[in-house]
Amino acid sequence: MKVGLHISDFTWDGGAEELRFRLADIAQRAELAGVDRISVMDHVWQIGHIGPPEHEMLEAYTALGWLAAKTERVKLLTMVTAVVYREPGLLAKAMTTLDVLSGGRTILGIGAAWNEDEARGLGLPFPPTAERFERLEEAILICKQMWSGSEAPFEGKHYHLARTLNSPQVLSRPHPPILIGGAGEKKTLRLVARYADACNIAVYDPAQAAHKLEVLREHCATEGRDYGEIEKTAQTRFDLGEDGENVQRTIESLHEVAELGFTVAHGSLLGVSKNRQFDLFAERIIPALEKF
């Protein structure tokens, strides 16, 4: 089982002046420990279950550019891009830039967006749910077209591009893998079956996660897609306890998740900026999960 580190909390000792150094150090230590991928959130305010909106939050693609410069091997992605926060042509260009400058280490994590408060707060678009899903599908098609080398126009319901020129092209071939986040059974998992190379499903309730995989399998059958082609990414949290008291329970829980068919455990490490927590993660969790 591969391990992904999701960095979702930037409220660390030292404040903004030290943030870039701490972020680089965390990423480099994660890479050295064998983490397969690192993600950041595509939020502009902190989200409720982590902290108040006033806590520090970095813009996702700028942060990933910094991480690309400070690492050599790990894959880089947002978990996940809010489709309505950027025009798809610009998103494809940002992803292309990240892919080229990272040496082909990107994954496009994308979803329909959900945080209306931050969107309204900063004047970002936030149309109704049905429209956001329509825009999600069109954005995926635009990215794939721009990464294919085609310069043809794109005429959708919501987006209209006169020329889909994209130079330089991505290094990842045929294009950066597309991960669609979320587990909505009617829309999200159908889009995964139709377009995605990977899904991201919460595994806090293993029975519920197993059900979501069955729904995805059914959508794949309907779409004529090979279910086995889709990478199953488990959204989790690594809460190891102050003294590591939760380490064994975490390993056992993720072993159960692996048996469901998930091949990547991707989550936030509570206390990621603390040396003791990171050492437990590197020395106990990553080696254990690699055996699954």
N, C-alpha and C positions, 0 to 999 in steps of 0.2 A: 504494500500500500504506500503510495506516495504521500508526502506531507506538504501542505501549503500553509503559509503563515499569512494571516490577514491582520494588517496593522490598522486599527480603527480608533485608537486613542492616542492623541499627541500631547496630552496634558502631563508633562514630565518635569522633573526637577531641572532647573536651569532656565526654564521659560523659552521664549522665542529665540533668544540669543544662542542657545545651545541646541536648538531643535535639529538643525541640519546635521550636526555632528552625531547626535544620538541616533537619528534615523539611519544615517549611513552605517554606524557601528552595528545596529541591530540587523540590518540587511546583510552586512558582511559576515557577521557571526552566524546568521541563518544559512547563508550559502556554504560556509565552511562546515556547518553541522550536517549538511545534506538535504536541506529543504529544497523541494522541487520548484516551488513558485512562491511569489510574494504578491499580495494584492493590497490595495487601499480602497476605501469607500469613495464613491462619487457623490459626496455630500458637501455642502458649503457651510452647514452648521452641524454641530455635534447632535447625535440622535439620542432620544430619551432614555433607552435602557443602558446607555453608557455614561451619559452625563448631561448637564444642562446645555442648551444651544450656545451659550456664551463660551464654552470650552473651545480650545484650539482645534481647528480643522483646516487641513491643507487642500488646495484644489488638486484634483486627482492626477491629471495628466502632467502638470508641472512637477508634482511629487514623483511620478513614475520616471520622468526624464532625469531627475536627480538620482534615483535609484539605478537607472540604466548606467549612469556614469560611474557609480560606485560599486557595481557588481560585474561579474563576467559570465555567470552560468545560469542563474535562476531565471525562470520565466516571469514575466511581469504583466499584471492585469488590474483592472478595476473590478470590484465585486459589489455592484456592477454599475456600468454606465447608465445614467438616466437618459433615456433616448431623447426626451424633449428639451434637455438642457443645451444641446448643440445641434446645429443643422447637420444632417448626415454627411454632406460633402466635406464639411470641415472636420467632422469626427473621423472620416476615412483618412483625411490628410494628417490629422494628429496621430492616428494609429500608425500610419505609414512612416511618419517621422520617427516615432518611438521604435518601430521595428527596425528601421535602417540604423539608427544610432545605437541600438542595443545589440546589433548583430543577429537579428532575426529571433528575438526571444519573447515575442508578445503573444498574448491571447486577448481577443476582444470579448470582454465580459459586458453584457448588455441586458437591459430589462426595461419595463414599461414605466418605471419611476413610481414613487408613492408619497414622497414627503412634500405635501402641499404647503405646509407652513414656511419652509425655507424657500420654496419656489416663489410664493407670494411675497415673502420678505425681501428678496433680492430682485424681484421683477422678472423672474424666469417663467417661460411658458408652462402652463399646467392645465391642458385641456381635459375633458372628461375621460373616464377610463376606457371606453370603447375606442375613442379617437387615439388615445395613447398606444393602444395595441395595434391599431392600423398603422400608426407612424412607426412603431417598432418593426413591423414586417417590411415596410418600405425602406427603412433605414438599413436593414440587413441586406436587402436586395441591392441598394445603392453601393454599400461597401463592397459586396461581392463583385458588382459590375466594375467599380473603379479598380479593384485589385486584379481583375481579369485582363486588363490592358485595353479594354474597350473604351472608346471615347464617344460612344453614341449618346444621344440625349436620353434622359430618363423622365418619363411622364407618369406620375402617380396621382393619387387622389389628393395628397397633401404636399408632395415635394415635386419640384419641376427643375431639372438640371439641364442646361442647354448643351453642355459638353463635359463628359465625365473624365477629363484628362487628369492623370495622376502620375507625376514625375518628380522624384524617382519612384520606382515601384518597390513594393515590399520585398524583403529578402525571404520571408517565410513562404513556402510553397506547398500547395497552390495559393494559399493566403493564410494569414494568421487564424488559428482555430477560433471558432465562434462559440462562446459559452453563453447560453441564455439562463439568467437567474430567475428563481421562483418556481413554484410547484402548483400553480393554478391548473386545475384539471381540464377545463374546457378550452382555454386559450393558450396559456404559457406552455404546457407540455405538448400541445399540438404543434406549436411553433418549433419547439425543440425537435420533435420528430421530423418536421419538414425541413429545417434549415441548420440545426446546430451540430457542432462537433462534440459538445459537452453540455451537461446540465448541472445545476447546483441545487440540491434539495436538503432542507433541514432534517437532521437525524436525531433530534432530541427525544422523539418518540419513535423507536424503531419500527413498531407495527404500522404507524402512519407512513413512515418513509417507505416501507415495503409496499404499501398500497399505492403510493405515488409511482413507484417503479412499474407496478403492474399497469397502471393507467398509461404510462409512457409506452410500455410494450404494446398496448392496444392501439395507441395512436400510430406507432411505427407500422403495425400491420395494415392499418387503414391507408397510410401514406406510401406503402411499399418500401419502407426503409428498414435496413438491417439494424435491429435493436443493439446488437453487439458493437456497432461502429461508434456508438455514442459513449463518451467517457462519463462515468457517474461520479460526480464530485459531492462529497458529504459536507454540508455546512455544520460546523460544530464550534465548541469553545474548549480550550485547553485550560481548565481550572485545576491546577495541580496542588493547591493548598499551600499555606505559608511554609510548611516544612516537608512538603511532598506527600502529605497524607492521602492525597487523592490520585496519586500516580497510578497505582495498580488498578484502581477502579476505572480510570480513564482508559487504560490499555484494554481492559476486559470489555468495556463498552464499545470501543472502536473495533475490536475483534468481531463483535457481533455485527457491527455495521459492515465490515468487510465481507462477512458471510452473506449479506444481502445482495452483494454484487457491486458495492462501491469500491472504486480503486484509488480515490484521492480523499484524504481527510484534510479539510481546509478550514482553519478557524483562527480566532484571536487567542493569543496567549495572555491570560490575565497577569498583570505585572510584567509585561514584556520588557520594560526598561530596567528591571531589577536583575542584577547578575545571578542571584540565587535561583530565580524562576527560570531564567534562560538556560542556566546550566542543567537544571532538571529536565527541561524540554529537550536539550541537545543530547544529554547522556542517557536518558531513560525512555522518552517517548519516541523520538525518531528511530533509534535502532529497533525498538519493539515493533513499530508499525511496518518497517521495511521487511519484516519476516512474514507478514500476512500475505 
